[in-house]
Amino acid sequence: MNCHDATFLLSQQRERNLTRLERLRVKIHGVVCPACARFGEHVDMLGEAARNYATIAEDDDHHSNGTAA
């Protein structure tokens, strides 16, 4: 597996469950490629940050409209 394939699957993992083979291939690639392993960590952090931002924005919207969350 090359880095392009690994980063594609790491991104896809946010949208769907990877197959067992895909997970294994990404895991093996991450062992030999620290850059892709870091990318996987960053994708997870960005996903968490996006969820947190969406929650805060939704709360702010409710408060500015005079409704409680």
All heavy atoms as TSV, in Angstrom:
chain	resi	resn	atom	element	x	y	z
A	1	MET	N	N	0.862	-1.180	0.000
A	1	MET	CA	C	0.000	0.000	0.000
A	1	MET	C	C	0.898	1.229	0.000
A	1	MET	O	O	1.882	1.285	0.714
A	1	MET	CB	C	-0.894	-0.025	1.243
A	1	MET	CG	C	-1.656	1.263	1.451
A	1	MET	SD	S	-2.869	1.239	2.759
A	1	MET	CE	C	-4.102	0.224	2.026
A	2	ASN	N	N	0.545	2.203	-0.802
A	2	ASN	CA	C	1.302	3.451	-0.817
A	2	ASN	C	C	0.602	4.496	0.066
A	2	ASN	O	O	-0.506	4.268	0.568
A	2	ASN	CB	C	1.498	3.952	-2.251
A	2	ASN	CG	C	0.188	4.250	-2.950
A	2	ASN	OD1	O	-0.762	4.754	-2.359
A	2	ASN	ND2	N	0.123	3.912	-4.239
A	3	CYS	N	N	1.261	5.610	0.248
A	3	CYS	CA	C	0.729	6.654	1.139
A	3	CYS	C	C	-0.593	7.226	0.636
A	3	CYS	O	O	-1.477	7.529	1.438
A	3	CYS	CB	C	1.768	7.767	1.309
A	3	CYS	SG	S	3.244	7.236	2.182
A	4	HIS	N	N	-0.732	7.370	-0.661
A	4	HIS	CA	C	-1.981	7.890	-1.221
A	4	HIS	C	C	-3.151	6.985	-0.838
A	4	HIS	O	O	-4.196	7.459	-0.382
A	4	HIS	CB	C	-1.865	8.029	-2.740
A	4	HIS	CG	C	-3.118	8.522	-3.381
A	4	HIS	ND1	N	-4.089	7.670	-3.855
A	4	HIS	CD2	C	-3.564	9.776	-3.609
A	4	HIS	CE1	C	-5.088	8.385	-4.345
A	4	HIS	NE2	N	-4.792	9.657	-4.210
A	5	ASP	N	N	-2.969	5.690	-1.019
A	5	ASP	CA	C	-4.028	4.737	-0.676
A	5	ASP	C	C	-4.324	4.761	0.821
A	5	ASP	O	O	-5.483	4.708	1.240
A	5	ASP	CB	C	-3.643	3.316	-1.096
A	5	ASP	CG	C	-3.536	3.161	-2.603
A	5	ASP	OD1	O	-4.106	3.989	-3.340
A	5	ASP	OD2	O	-2.862	2.201	-3.040
A	6	ALA	N	N	-3.266	4.832	1.624
A	6	ALA	CA	C	-3.438	4.826	3.083
A	6	ALA	C	C	-4.201	6.068	3.550
A	6	ALA	O	O	-5.147	5.960	4.338
A	6	ALA	CB	C	-2.086	4.744	3.779
A	7	THR	N	N	-3.822	7.235	3.049
A	7	THR	CA	C	-4.504	8.453	3.495
A	7	THR	C	C	-5.946	8.490	2.989
A	7	THR	O	O	-6.833	8.994	3.682
A	7	THR	CB	C	-3.744	9.723	3.060
A	7	THR	OG1	O	-3.545	9.700	1.639
A	7	THR	CG2	C	-2.399	9.821	3.778
A	8	PHE	N	N	-6.168	7.942	1.801
A	8	PHE	CA	C	-7.540	7.859	1.290
A	8	PHE	C	C	-8.392	7.004	2.236
A	8	PHE	O	O	-9.496	7.402	2.625
A	8	PHE	CB	C	-7.557	7.279	-0.121
A	8	PHE	CG	C	-8.951	7.065	-0.642
A	8	PHE	CD1	C	-9.703	8.138	-1.085
A	8	PHE	CD2	C	-9.511	5.801	-0.667
A	8	PHE	CE1	C	-11.007	7.957	-1.549
A	8	PHE	CE2	C	-10.800	5.605	-1.124
A	8	PHE	CZ	C	-11.552	6.685	-1.573
A	9	LEU	N	N	-7.878	5.834	2.623
A	9	LEU	CA	C	-8.647	4.962	3.508
A	9	LEU	C	C	-8.809	5.574	4.896
A	9	LEU	O	O	-9.867	5.444	5.518
A	9	LEU	CB	C	-7.990	3.584	3.606
A	9	LEU	CG	C	-8.128	2.712	2.361
A	9	LEU	CD1	C	-7.325	1.429	2.522
A	9	LEU	CD2	C	-9.595	2.399	2.079
A	10	LEU	N	N	-7.787	6.259	5.381
A	10	LEU	CA	C	-7.910	6.922	6.681
A	10	LEU	C	C	-9.007	7.981	6.637
A	10	LEU	O	O	-9.745	8.156	7.610
A	10	LEU	CB	C	-6.575	7.529	7.101
A	10	LEU	CG	C	-5.523	6.514	7.539
A	10	LEU	CD1	C	-4.139	7.153	7.551
A	10	LEU	CD2	C	-5.878	5.928	8.905
A	11	SER	N	N	-9.120	8.675	5.522
A	11	SER	CA	C	-10.194	9.665	5.373
A	11	SER	C	C	-11.543	8.971	5.234
A	11	SER	O	O	-12.540	9.404	5.819
A	11	SER	CB	C	-9.937	10.543	4.146
A	11	SER	OG	O	-8.756	11.284	4.317
A	12	GLN	N	N	-11.585	7.896	4.466
A	12	GLN	CA	C	-12.819	7.138	4.278
A	12	GLN	C	C	-13.346	6.582	5.599
A	12	GLN	O	O	-14.553	6.456	5.778
A	12	GLN	CB	C	-12.578	5.975	3.309
A	12	GLN	CG	C	-12.518	6.383	1.868
A	12	GLN	CD	C	-13.893	6.741	1.365
A	12	GLN	OE1	O	-14.770	5.901	1.338
A	12	GLN	NE2	N	-14.088	7.992	0.992
A	13	GLN	N	N	-12.426	6.251	6.483
A	13	GLN	CA	C	-12.801	5.682	7.779
A	13	GLN	C	C	-13.738	6.598	8.560
A	13	GLN	O	O	-14.519	6.147	9.377
A	13	GLN	CB	C	-11.516	5.419	8.576
A	13	GLN	CG	C	-11.691	4.683	9.857
A	13	GLN	CD	C	-10.340	4.293	10.417
A	13	GLN	OE1	O	-9.638	3.496	9.844
A	13	GLN	NE2	N	-9.993	4.892	11.527
A	14	ARG	N	N	-13.691	7.886	8.275
A	14	ARG	CA	C	-14.588	8.848	8.932
A	14	ARG	C	C	-16.013	8.696	8.404
A	14	ARG	O	O	-16.966	9.062	9.074
A	14	ARG	CB	C	-14.118	10.282	8.702
A	14	ARG	CG	C	-12.708	10.577	9.079
A	14	ARG	CD	C	-12.423	10.662	10.547
A	14	ARG	NE	N	-13.375	11.509	11.235
A	14	ARG	CZ	C	-13.750	11.322	12.487
A	14	ARG	NH1	N	-13.266	10.347	13.185
A	14	ARG	NH2	N	-14.611	12.117	13.046
A	15	GLU	N	N	-16.151	8.162	7.182
A	15	GLU	CA	C	-17.448	8.082	6.526
A	15	GLU	C	C	-18.072	6.686	6.544
A	15	GLU	O	O	-19.273	6.552	6.425
A	15	GLU	CB	C	-17.315	8.530	5.063
A	15	GLU	CG	C	-16.723	9.911	4.883
A	15	GLU	CD	C	-17.605	11.000	5.466
A	15	GLU	OE1	O	-18.837	10.881	5.368
A	15	GLU	OE2	O	-17.041	11.953	6.034
A	16	ARG	N	N	-17.229	5.672	6.634
A	16	ARG	CA	C	-17.732	4.296	6.573
A	16	ARG	C	C	-16.814	3.372	7.358
A	16	ARG	O	O	-15.674	3.733	7.653
A	16	ARG	CB	C	-17.802	3.809	5.121
A	16	ARG	CG	C	-16.444	3.675	4.454
A	16	ARG	CD	C	-16.552	3.120	3.041
A	16	ARG	NE	N	-15.269	3.051	2.373
A	16	ARG	CZ	C	-14.449	2.001	2.416
A	16	ARG	NH1	N	-14.761	0.927	3.119
A	16	ARG	NH2	N	-13.303	2.014	1.761
A	17	ASN	N	N	-17.308	2.195	7.670
A	17	ASN	CA	C	-16.478	1.177	8.305
A	17	ASN	C	C	-15.603	0.542	7.236
A	17	ASN	O	O	-16.104	0.106	6.198
A	17	ASN	CB	C	-17.340	0.098	8.959
A	17	ASN	CG	C	-18.090	0.628	10.159
A	17	ASN	OD1	O	-17.591	1.484	10.877
A	17	ASN	ND2	N	-19.282	0.126	10.375
A	18	LEU	N	N	-14.305	0.509	7.499
A	18	LEU	CA	C	-13.404	-0.155	6.571
A	18	LEU	C	C	-13.549	-1.661	6.724
A	18	LEU	O	O	-13.915	-2.161	7.791
A	18	LEU	CB	C	-11.954	0.242	6.856
A	18	LEU	CG	C	-11.593	1.727	6.745
A	18	LEU	CD1	C	-10.112	1.931	7.019
A	18	LEU	CD2	C	-11.973	2.290	5.391
A	19	THR	N	N	-13.238	-2.362	5.642
A	19	THR	CA	C	-13.254	-3.818	5.730
A	19	THR	C	C	-12.092	-4.262	6.612
A	19	THR	O	O	-11.149	-3.498	6.875
A	19	THR	CB	C	-13.098	-4.465	4.340
A	19	THR	OG1	O	-11.784	-4.160	3.840
A	19	THR	CG2	C	-14.163	-3.976	3.372
A	20	ARG	N	N	-12.144	-5.492	7.040
A	20	ARG	CA	C	-11.075	-6.035	7.878
A	20	ARG	C	C	-9.732	-5.951	7.146
A	20	ARG	O	O	-8.715	-5.567	7.730
A	20	ARG	CB	C	-11.399	-7.483	8.241
A	20	ARG	CG	C	-10.526	-8.040	9.324
A	20	ARG	CD	C	-10.952	-9.421	9.712
A	20	ARG	NE	N	-12.332	-9.375	10.216
A	20	ARG	CZ	C	-13.046	-10.426	10.517
A	20	ARG	NH1	N	-12.553	-11.629	10.373
A	20	ARG	NH2	N	-14.282	-10.304	10.975
A	21	LEU	N	N	-9.728	-6.275	5.856
A	21	LEU	CA	C	-8.500	-6.215	5.066
A	21	LEU	C	C	-7.989	-4.770	4.943
A	21	LEU	O	O	-6.791	-4.514	5.070
A	21	LEU	CB	C	-8.729	-6.818	3.678
A	21	LEU	CG	C	-7.521	-6.803	2.740
A	21	LEU	CD1	C	-6.344	-7.559	3.352
A	21	LEU	CD2	C	-7.898	-7.390	1.391
A	22	GLU	N	N	-8.896	-3.821	4.714
A	22	GLU	CA	C	-8.492	-2.417	4.620
A	22	GLU	C	C	-7.879	-1.947	5.937
A	22	GLU	O	O	-6.845	-1.266	5.936
A	22	GLU	CB	C	-9.691	-1.539	4.264
A	22	GLU	CG	C	-10.158	-1.681	2.836
A	22	GLU	CD	C	-11.450	-0.956	2.568
A	22	GLU	OE1	O	-12.299	-0.817	3.490
A	22	GLU	OE2	O	-11.640	-0.527	1.412
A	23	ARG	N	N	-8.515	-2.292	7.049
A	23	ARG	CA	C	-7.977	-1.905	8.361
A	23	ARG	C	C	-6.586	-2.488	8.579
A	23	ARG	O	O	-5.683	-1.799	9.065
A	23	ARG	CB	C	-8.911	-2.333	9.487
A	23	ARG	CG	C	-10.180	-1.520	9.588
A	23	ARG	CD	C	-10.944	-1.789	10.875
A	23	ARG	NE	N	-11.161	-3.194	11.158
A	23	ARG	CZ	C	-12.211	-3.906	10.768
A	23	ARG	NH1	N	-13.166	-3.322	10.065
A	23	ARG	NH2	N	-12.335	-5.183	11.089
A	24	LEU	N	N	-6.405	-3.744	8.215
A	24	LEU	CA	C	-5.113	-4.403	8.383
A	24	LEU	C	C	-4.051	-3.733	7.512
A	24	LEU	O	O	-2.945	-3.446	7.979
A	24	LEU	CB	C	-5.232	-5.885	8.036
A	24	LEU	CG	C	-3.938	-6.698	8.114
A	24	LEU	CD1	C	-3.391	-6.697	9.538
A	24	LEU	CD2	C	-4.183	-8.115	7.631
A	25	ARG	N	N	-4.388	-3.459	6.268
A	25	ARG	CA	C	-3.426	-2.822	5.360
A	25	ARG	C	C	-3.031	-1.433	5.851
A	25	ARG	O	O	-1.851	-1.069	5.810
A	25	ARG	CB	C	-4.011	-2.746	3.951
A	25	ARG	CG	C	-4.156	-4.125	3.303
A	25	ARG	CD	C	-4.752	-4.038	1.925
A	25	ARG	NE	N	-3.749	-3.442	1.032
A	25	ARG	CZ	C	-4.053	-2.753	-0.050
A	25	ARG	NH1	N	-5.308	-2.551	-0.385
A	25	ARG	NH2	N	-3.106	-2.254	-0.815
A	26	VAL	N	N	-4.000	-0.665	6.349
A	26	VAL	CA	C	-3.704	0.673	6.867
A	26	VAL	C	C	-2.828	0.553	8.118
A	26	VAL	O	O	-1.863	1.321	8.282
A	26	VAL	CB	C	-5.003	1.454	7.168
A	26	VAL	CG1	C	-4.726	2.695	7.988
A	26	VAL	CG2	C	-5.714	1.816	5.879
A	27	LYS	N	N	-3.140	-0.389	8.970
A	27	LYS	CA	C	-2.365	-0.562	10.199
A	27	LYS	C	C	-0.917	-0.937	9.888
A	27	LYS	O	O	0.018	-0.368	10.456
A	27	LYS	CB	C	-3.011	-1.626	11.078
A	27	LYS	CG	C	-2.376	-1.768	12.424
A	27	LYS	CD	C	-3.189	-2.693	13.300
A	27	LYS	CE	C	-2.705	-2.571	14.734
A	27	LYS	NZ	N	-3.710	-2.966	15.677
A	28	ILE	N	N	-0.727	-1.873	8.969
A	28	ILE	CA	C	0.631	-2.277	8.584
A	28	ILE	C	C	1.377	-1.102	7.953
A	28	ILE	O	O	2.537	-0.845	8.268
A	28	ILE	CB	C	0.584	-3.485	7.621
A	28	ILE	CG1	C	0.119	-4.723	8.385
A	28	ILE	CG2	C	1.950	-3.716	6.985
A	28	ILE	CD1	C	-0.199	-5.910	7.506
A	29	HIS	N	N	0.704	-0.371	7.084
A	29	HIS	CA	C	1.345	0.788	6.450
A	29	HIS	C	C	1.747	1.813	7.509
A	29	HIS	O	O	2.838	2.381	7.438
A	29	HIS	CB	C	0.424	1.431	5.402
A	29	HIS	CG	C	1.075	2.580	4.702
A	29	HIS	ND1	N	1.966	2.402	3.672
A	29	HIS	CD2	C	0.978	3.916	4.915
A	29	HIS	CE1	C	2.394	3.598	3.270
A	29	HIS	NE2	N	1.800	4.531	4.004
A	30	GLY	N	N	0.875	2.031	8.506
A	30	GLY	CA	C	1.182	2.996	9.566
A	30	GLY	C	C	2.399	2.617	10.383
A	30	GLY	O	O	3.105	3.487	10.907
A	31	VAL	N	N	2.682	1.333	10.496
A	31	VAL	CA	C	3.863	0.877	11.235
A	31	VAL	C	C	5.138	1.270	10.496
A	31	VAL	O	O	6.118	1.670	11.112
A	31	VAL	CB	C	3.812	-0.656	11.456
A	31	VAL	CG1	C	5.136	-1.193	11.969
A	31	VAL	CG2	C	2.684	-1.011	12.406
A	32	VAL	N	N	5.118	1.169	9.176
A	32	VAL	CA	C	6.318	1.474	8.402
A	32	VAL	C	C	6.357	2.921	7.914
A	32	VAL	O	O	7.396	3.371	7.419
A	32	VAL	CB	C	6.478	0.510	7.201
A	32	VAL	CG1	C	6.626	-0.910	7.682
A	32	VAL	CG2	C	5.320	0.634	6.231
A	33	CYS	N	N	5.266	3.652	8.073
A	33	CYS	CA	C	5.212	5.040	7.599
A	33	CYS	C	C	4.676	5.950	8.699
A	33	CYS	O	O	3.455	6.142	8.827
A	33	CYS	CB	C	4.333	5.131	6.348
A	33	CYS	SG	S	4.276	6.807	5.674
A	34	PRO	N	N	5.564	6.529	9.499
A	34	PRO	CA	C	5.107	7.402	10.590
A	34	PRO	C	C	4.294	8.611	10.111
A	34	PRO	O	O	3.417	9.085	10.830
A	34	PRO	CB	C	6.394	7.860	11.269
A	34	PRO	CG	C	7.506	7.087	10.670
A	34	PRO	CD	C	7.003	6.395	9.446
A	35	ALA	N	N	4.551	9.078	8.903
A	35	ALA	CA	C	3.793	10.239	8.397
A	35	ALA	C	C	2.314	9.883	8.230
A	35	ALA	O	O	1.436	10.664	8.602
A	35	ALA	CB	C	4.380	10.721	7.082
A	36	CYS	N	N	2.038	8.702	7.711
A	36	CYS	CA	C	0.638	8.294	7.543
A	36	CYS	C	C	-0.005	7.991	8.894
A	36	CYS	O	O	-1.195	8.268	9.089
A	36	CYS	CB	C	0.543	7.092	6.608
A	36	CYS	SG	S	0.800	7.551	4.876
A	37	ALA	N	N	0.761	7.446	9.818
A	37	ALA	CA	C	0.232	7.213	11.155
A	37	ALA	C	C	-0.172	8.552	11.789
A	37	ALA	O	O	-1.247	8.670	12.392
A	37	ALA	CB	C	1.260	6.494	12.019
A	38	ARG	N	N	0.671	9.575	11.627
A	38	ARG	CA	C	0.347	10.917	12.141
A	38	ARG	C	C	-0.876	11.476	11.436
A	38	ARG	O	O	-1.737	12.105	12.059
A	38	ARG	CB	C	1.535	11.862	11.947
A	38	ARG	CG	C	2.384	12.023	13.166
A	38	ARG	CD	C	3.389	13.165	13.046
A	38	ARG	NE	N	4.055	13.262	11.758
A	38	ARG	CZ	C	5.117	12.551	11.384
A	38	ARG	NH1	N	5.627	11.667	12.189
A	38	ARG	NH2	N	5.652	12.728	10.204
A	39	PHE	N	N	-0.964	11.269	10.121
A	39	PHE	CA	C	-2.129	11.740	9.374
A	39	PHE	C	C	-3.402	11.141	9.961
A	39	PHE	O	O	-4.398	11.834	10.132
A	39	PHE	CB	C	-2.005	11.374	7.888
A	39	PHE	CG	C	-3.200	11.788	7.080
A	39	PHE	CD1	C	-3.317	13.076	6.610
A	39	PHE	CD2	C	-4.211	10.880	6.792
A	39	PHE	CE1	C	-4.431	13.468	5.873
A	39	PHE	CE2	C	-5.318	11.258	6.061
A	39	PHE	CZ	C	-5.425	12.554	5.599
A	40	GLY	N	N	-3.370	9.842	10.264
A	40	GLY	CA	C	-4.532	9.188	10.863
A	40	GLY	C	C	-4.925	9.825	12.183
A	40	GLY	O	O	-6.108	10.027	12.460
A	41	GLU	N	N	-3.934	10.164	13.002
A	41	GLU	CA	C	-4.214	10.843	14.276
A	41	GLU	C	C	-4.826	12.212	14.021
A	41	GLU	O	O	-5.765	12.622	14.708
A	41	GLU	CB	C	-2.933	10.980	15.092
A	41	GLU	CG	C	-2.356	9.662	15.559
A	41	GLU	CD	C	-0.961	9.801	16.123
A	41	GLU	OE1	O	-0.456	10.953	16.252
A	41	GLU	OE2	O	-0.353	8.758	16.432
A	42	HIS	N	N	-4.293	12.927	13.041
A	42	HIS	CA	C	-4.798	14.271	12.743
A	42	HIS	C	C	-6.221	14.223	12.190
A	42	HIS	O	O	-7.037	15.093	12.518
A	42	HIS	CB	C	-3.866	14.988	11.773
A	42	HIS	CG	C	-2.548	15.343	12.377
A	42	HIS	ND1	N	-1.480	15.723	11.636
A	42	HIS	CD2	C	-2.122	15.352	13.661
A	42	HIS	CE1	C	-0.453	15.973	12.430
A	42	HIS	NE2	N	-0.821	15.744	13.664
A	43	VAL	N	N	-6.521	13.231	11.369
A	43	VAL	CA	C	-7.881	13.084	10.841
A	43	VAL	C	C	-8.854	12.887	12.007
A	43	VAL	O	O	-9.933	13.500	12.032
A	43	VAL	CB	C	-7.974	11.922	9.830
A	43	VAL	CG1	C	-9.408	11.565	9.520
A	43	VAL	CG2	C	-7.239	12.264	8.562
A	44	ASP	N	N	-8.464	12.060	12.976
A	44	ASP	CA	C	-9.322	11.841	14.142
A	44	ASP	C	C	-9.503	13.137	14.934
A	44	ASP	O	O	-10.617	13.468	15.343
A	44	ASP	CB	C	-8.732	10.757	15.055
A	44	ASP	CG	C	-8.816	9.374	14.450
A	44	ASP	OD1	O	-9.621	9.174	13.510
A	44	ASP	OD2	O	-8.062	8.490	14.912
A	45	MET	N	N	-8.408	13.870	15.150
A	45	MET	CA	C	-8.503	15.132	15.903
A	45	MET	C	C	-9.357	16.149	15.169
A	45	MET	O	O	-10.157	16.860	15.782
A	45	MET	CB	C	-7.113	15.703	16.177
A	45	MET	CG	C	-6.328	14.930	17.204
A	45	MET	SD	S	-4.774	15.678	17.739
A	45	MET	CE	C	-4.016	16.215	16.243
A	46	LEU	N	N	-9.199	16.241	13.850
A	46	LEU	CA	C	-10.005	17.187	13.071
A	46	LEU	C	C	-11.485	16.821	13.102
A	46	LEU	O	O	-12.346	17.703	13.185
A	46	LEU	CB	C	-9.516	17.236	11.622
A	46	LEU	CG	C	-8.208	17.981	11.406
A	46	LEU	CD1	C	-7.701	17.761	9.986
A	46	LEU	CD2	C	-8.380	19.459	11.686
A	47	GLY	N	N	-11.781	15.534	13.055
A	47	GLY	CA	C	-13.172	15.095	13.153
A	47	GLY	C	C	-13.784	15.471	14.488
A	47	GLY	O	O	-14.919	15.956	14.556
A	48	GLU	N	N	-13.023	15.262	15.551
A	48	GLU	CA	C	-13.497	15.630	16.891
A	48	GLU	C	C	-13.685	17.148	16.993
A	48	GLU	O	O	-14.680	17.624	17.527
A	48	GLU	CB	C	-12.502	15.142	17.941
A	48	GLU	CG	C	-12.928	15.400	19.365
A	48	GLU	CD	C	-14.163	14.620	19.780
A	48	GLU	OE1	O	-14.423	13.546	19.210
A	48	GLU	OE2	O	-14.888	15.102	20.673
A	49	ALA	N	N	-12.734	17.905	16.460
A	49	ALA	CA	C	-12.843	19.367	16.494
A	49	ALA	C	C	-14.067	19.836	15.710
A	49	ALA	O	O	-14.784	20.750	16.144
A	49	ALA	CB	C	-11.576	19.999	15.925
A	50	ALA	N	N	-14.320	19.235	14.573
A	50	ALA	CA	C	-15.485	19.612	13.761
A	50	ALA	C	C	-16.781	19.314	14.506
A	50	ALA	O	O	-17.713	20.126	14.479
A	50	ALA	CB	C	-15.464	18.878	12.422
A	51	ARG	N	N	-16.852	18.163	15.173
A	51	ARG	CA	C	-18.058	17.834	15.957
A	51	ARG	C	C	-18.247	18.843	17.094
A	51	ARG	O	O	-19.361	19.312	17.328
A	51	ARG	CB	C	-17.960	16.423	16.529
A	51	ARG	CG	C	-18.369	15.349	15.566
A	51	ARG	CD	C	-18.528	13.994	16.239
A	51	ARG	NE	N	-17.296	13.551	16.875
A	51	ARG	CZ	C	-16.284	12.962	16.245
A	51	ARG	NH1	N	-16.366	12.749	14.951
A	51	ARG	NH2	N	-15.212	12.597	16.891
A	52	ASN	N	N	-17.155	19.176	17.771
A	52	ASN	CA	C	-17.245	20.148	18.861
A	52	ASN	C	C	-17.686	21.512	18.343
A	52	ASN	O	O	-18.517	22.185	18.959
A	52	ASN	CB	C	-15.912	20.266	19.590
A	52	ASN	CG	C	-15.585	19.046	20.404
A	52	ASN	OD1	O	-16.466	18.262	20.771
A	52	ASN	ND2	N	-14.313	18.850	20.689
A	53	TYR	N	N	-17.129	21.925	17.221
A	53	TYR	CA	C	-17.501	23.216	16.637
A	53	TYR	C	C	-18.981	23.228	16.264
A	53	TYR	O	O	-19.688	24.197	16.530
A	53	TYR	CB	C	-16.644	23.517	15.407
A	53	TYR	CG	C	-17.029	24.813	14.748
A	53	TYR	CD1	C	-16.594	26.031	15.278
A	53	TYR	CD2	C	-17.842	24.828	13.627
A	53	TYR	CE1	C	-16.963	27.230	14.693
A	53	TYR	CE2	C	-18.215	26.020	13.034
A	53	TYR	CZ	C	-17.773	27.216	13.568
A	53	TYR	OH	O	-18.144	28.402	12.986
A	54	ALA	N	N	-19.445	22.145	15.662
A	54	ALA	CA	C	-20.852	22.075	15.259
A	54	ALA	C	C	-21.762	22.157	16.478
A	54	ALA	O	O	-22.802	22.828	16.439
A	54	ALA	CB	C	-21.115	20.792	14.485
A	55	THR	N	N	-21.375	21.517	17.558
A	55	THR	CA	C	-22.172	21.555	18.783
A	55	THR	C	C	-22.207	22.970	19.356
A	55	THR	O	O	-23.265	23.464	19.730
A	55	THR	CB	C	-21.596	20.583	19.838
A	55	THR	OG1	O	-21.621	19.265	19.293
A	55	THR	CG2	C	-22.390	20.621	21.125
A	56	ILE	N	N	-21.045	23.622	19.388
A	56	ILE	CA	C	-20.975	24.995	19.914
A	56	ILE	C	C	-21.780	25.938	19.030
A	56	ILE	O	O	-22.538	26.773	19.522
A	56	ILE	CB	C	-19.508	25.451	20.021
A	56	ILE	CG1	C	-18.802	24.669	21.126
A	56	ILE	CG2	C	-19.412	26.945	20.277
A	56	ILE	CD1	C	-17.294	24.832	21.126
A	57	ALA	N	N	-21.639	25.805	17.712
A	57	ALA	CA	C	-22.379	26.666	16.785
A	57	ALA	C	C	-23.881	26.462	16.941
A	57	ALA	O	O	-24.658	27.425	16.918
A	57	ALA	CB	C	-21.949	26.398	15.348
A	58	GLU	N	N	-24.286	25.215	17.119
A	58	GLU	CA	C	-25.713	24.927	17.308
A	58	GLU	C	C	-26.220	25.544	18.612
A	58	GLU	O	O	-27.291	26.147	18.644
A	58	GLU	CB	C	-25.939	23.416	17.322
A	58	GLU	CG	C	-27.397	23.028	17.391
A	58	GLU	CD	C	-27.560	21.519	17.340
A	58	GLU	OE1	O	-27.258	20.929	16.294
A	58	GLU	OE2	O	-27.983	20.953	18.363
A	59	ASP	N	N	-25.437	25.428	19.679
A	59	ASP	CA	C	-25.817	26.025	20.953
A	59	ASP	C	C	-25.915	27.545	20.832
A	59	ASP	O	O	-26.851	28.162	21.334
A	59	ASP	CB	C	-24.813	25.666	22.058
A	59	ASP	CG	C	-24.910	24.225	22.497
A	59	ASP	OD1	O	-25.913	23.546	22.150
A	59	ASP	OD2	O	-23.983	23.755	23.187
A	60	ASP	N	N	-24.937	28.154	20.145
A	60	ASP	CA	C	-24.961	29.603	19.950
A	60	ASP	C	C	-26.191	30.021	19.151
A	60	ASP	O	O	-26.822	31.029	19.445
A	60	ASP	CB	C	-23.699	30.076	19.222
A	60	ASP	CG	C	-22.467	30.056	20.108
A	60	ASP	OD1	O	-22.617	29.894	21.337
A	60	ASP	OD2	O	-21.355	30.198	19.564
A	61	ASP	N	N	-26.552	29.241	18.133
A	61	ASP	CA	C	-27.714	29.544	17.311
A	61	ASP	C	C	-28.990	29.481	18.143
A	61	ASP	O	O	-29.857	30.339	18.041
A	61	ASP	CB	C	-27.794	28.579	16.124
A	61	ASP	CG	C	-28.877	28.979	15.143
A	61	ASP	OD1	O	-28.967	30.169	14.802
A	61	ASP	OD2	O	-29.627	28.079	14.722
A	62	HIS	N	N	-29.093	28.466	18.987
A	62	HIS	CA	C	-30.274	28.346	19.853
A	62	HIS	C	C	-30.370	29.526	20.806
A	62	HIS	O	O	-31.455	30.066	21.016
A	62	HIS	CB	C	-30.235	27.031	20.648
A	62	HIS	CG	C	-30.545	25.833	19.847
A	62	HIS	ND1	N	-31.800	25.534	19.382
A	62	HIS	CD2	C	-29.741	24.824	19.396
A	62	HIS	CE1	C	-31.778	24.410	18.706
A	62	HIS	NE2	N	-30.528	23.957	18.695
A	63	HIS	N	N	-29.236	29.936	21.360
A	63	HIS	CA	C	-29.242	31.049	22.305
A	63	HIS	C	C	-29.557	32.375	21.610
A	63	HIS	O	O	-30.277	33.200	22.160
A	63	HIS	CB	C	-27.894	31.157	23.037
A	63	HIS	CG	C	-27.671	30.038	24.004
A	63	HIS	ND1	N	-28.441	29.859	25.136
A	63	HIS	CD2	C	-26.777	29.017	23.998
A	63	HIS	CE1	C	-28.032	28.789	25.788
A	63	HIS	NE2	N	-27.015	28.255	25.111
A	64	SER	N	N	-29.063	32.568	20.378
A	64	SER	CA	C	-29.337	33.827	19.693
A	64	SER	C	C	-30.793	33.903	19.219
A	64	SER	O	O	-31.320	34.978	19.010
A	64	SER	CB	C	-28.374	33.995	18.504
A	64	SER	OG	O	-28.626	33.030	17.508
A	65	ASN	N	N	-31.442	32.744	19.060
A	65	ASN	CA	C	-32.858	32.725	18.675
A	65	ASN	C	C	-33.798	32.742	19.871
A	65	ASN	O	O	-35.002	32.662	19.699
A	65	ASN	CB	C	-33.161	31.485	17.833
A	65	ASN	CG	C	-32.540	31.562	16.457
A	65	ASN	OD1	O	-32.332	32.645	15.930
A	65	ASN	ND2	N	-32.210	30.426	15.889
A	66	GLY	N	N	-33.198	32.757	21.056
A	66	GLY	CA	C	-34.030	32.800	22.257
A	66	GLY	C	C	-34.570	31.438	22.669
A	66	GLY	O	O	-35.495	31.366	23.460
A	67	THR	N	N	-34.026	30.367	22.119
A	67	THR	CA	C	-34.464	29.030	22.517
A	67	THR	C	C	-33.373	28.369	23.329
A	67	THR	O	O	-32.193	28.657	23.168
A	67	THR	CB	C	-34.770	28.157	21.282
A	67	THR	OG1	O	-33.587	28.044	20.486
A	67	THR	CG2	C	-35.926	28.726	20.482
A	68	ALA	N	N	-33.769	27.482	24.190
A	68	ALA	CA	C	-32.803	26.757	25.003
A	68	ALA	C	C	-32.401	25.479	24.281
A	68	ALA	O	O	-33.163	24.903	23.533
A	68	ALA	CB	C	-33.404	26.406	26.364
A	69	ALA	N	N	-31.171	25.079	24.535
A	69	ALA	CA	C	-30.661	23.852	23.894
A	69	ALA	C	C	-31.225	22.613	24.528
A	69	ALA	O	O	-31.640	22.490	25.572
A	69	ALA	CB	C	-29.133	23.797	23.970
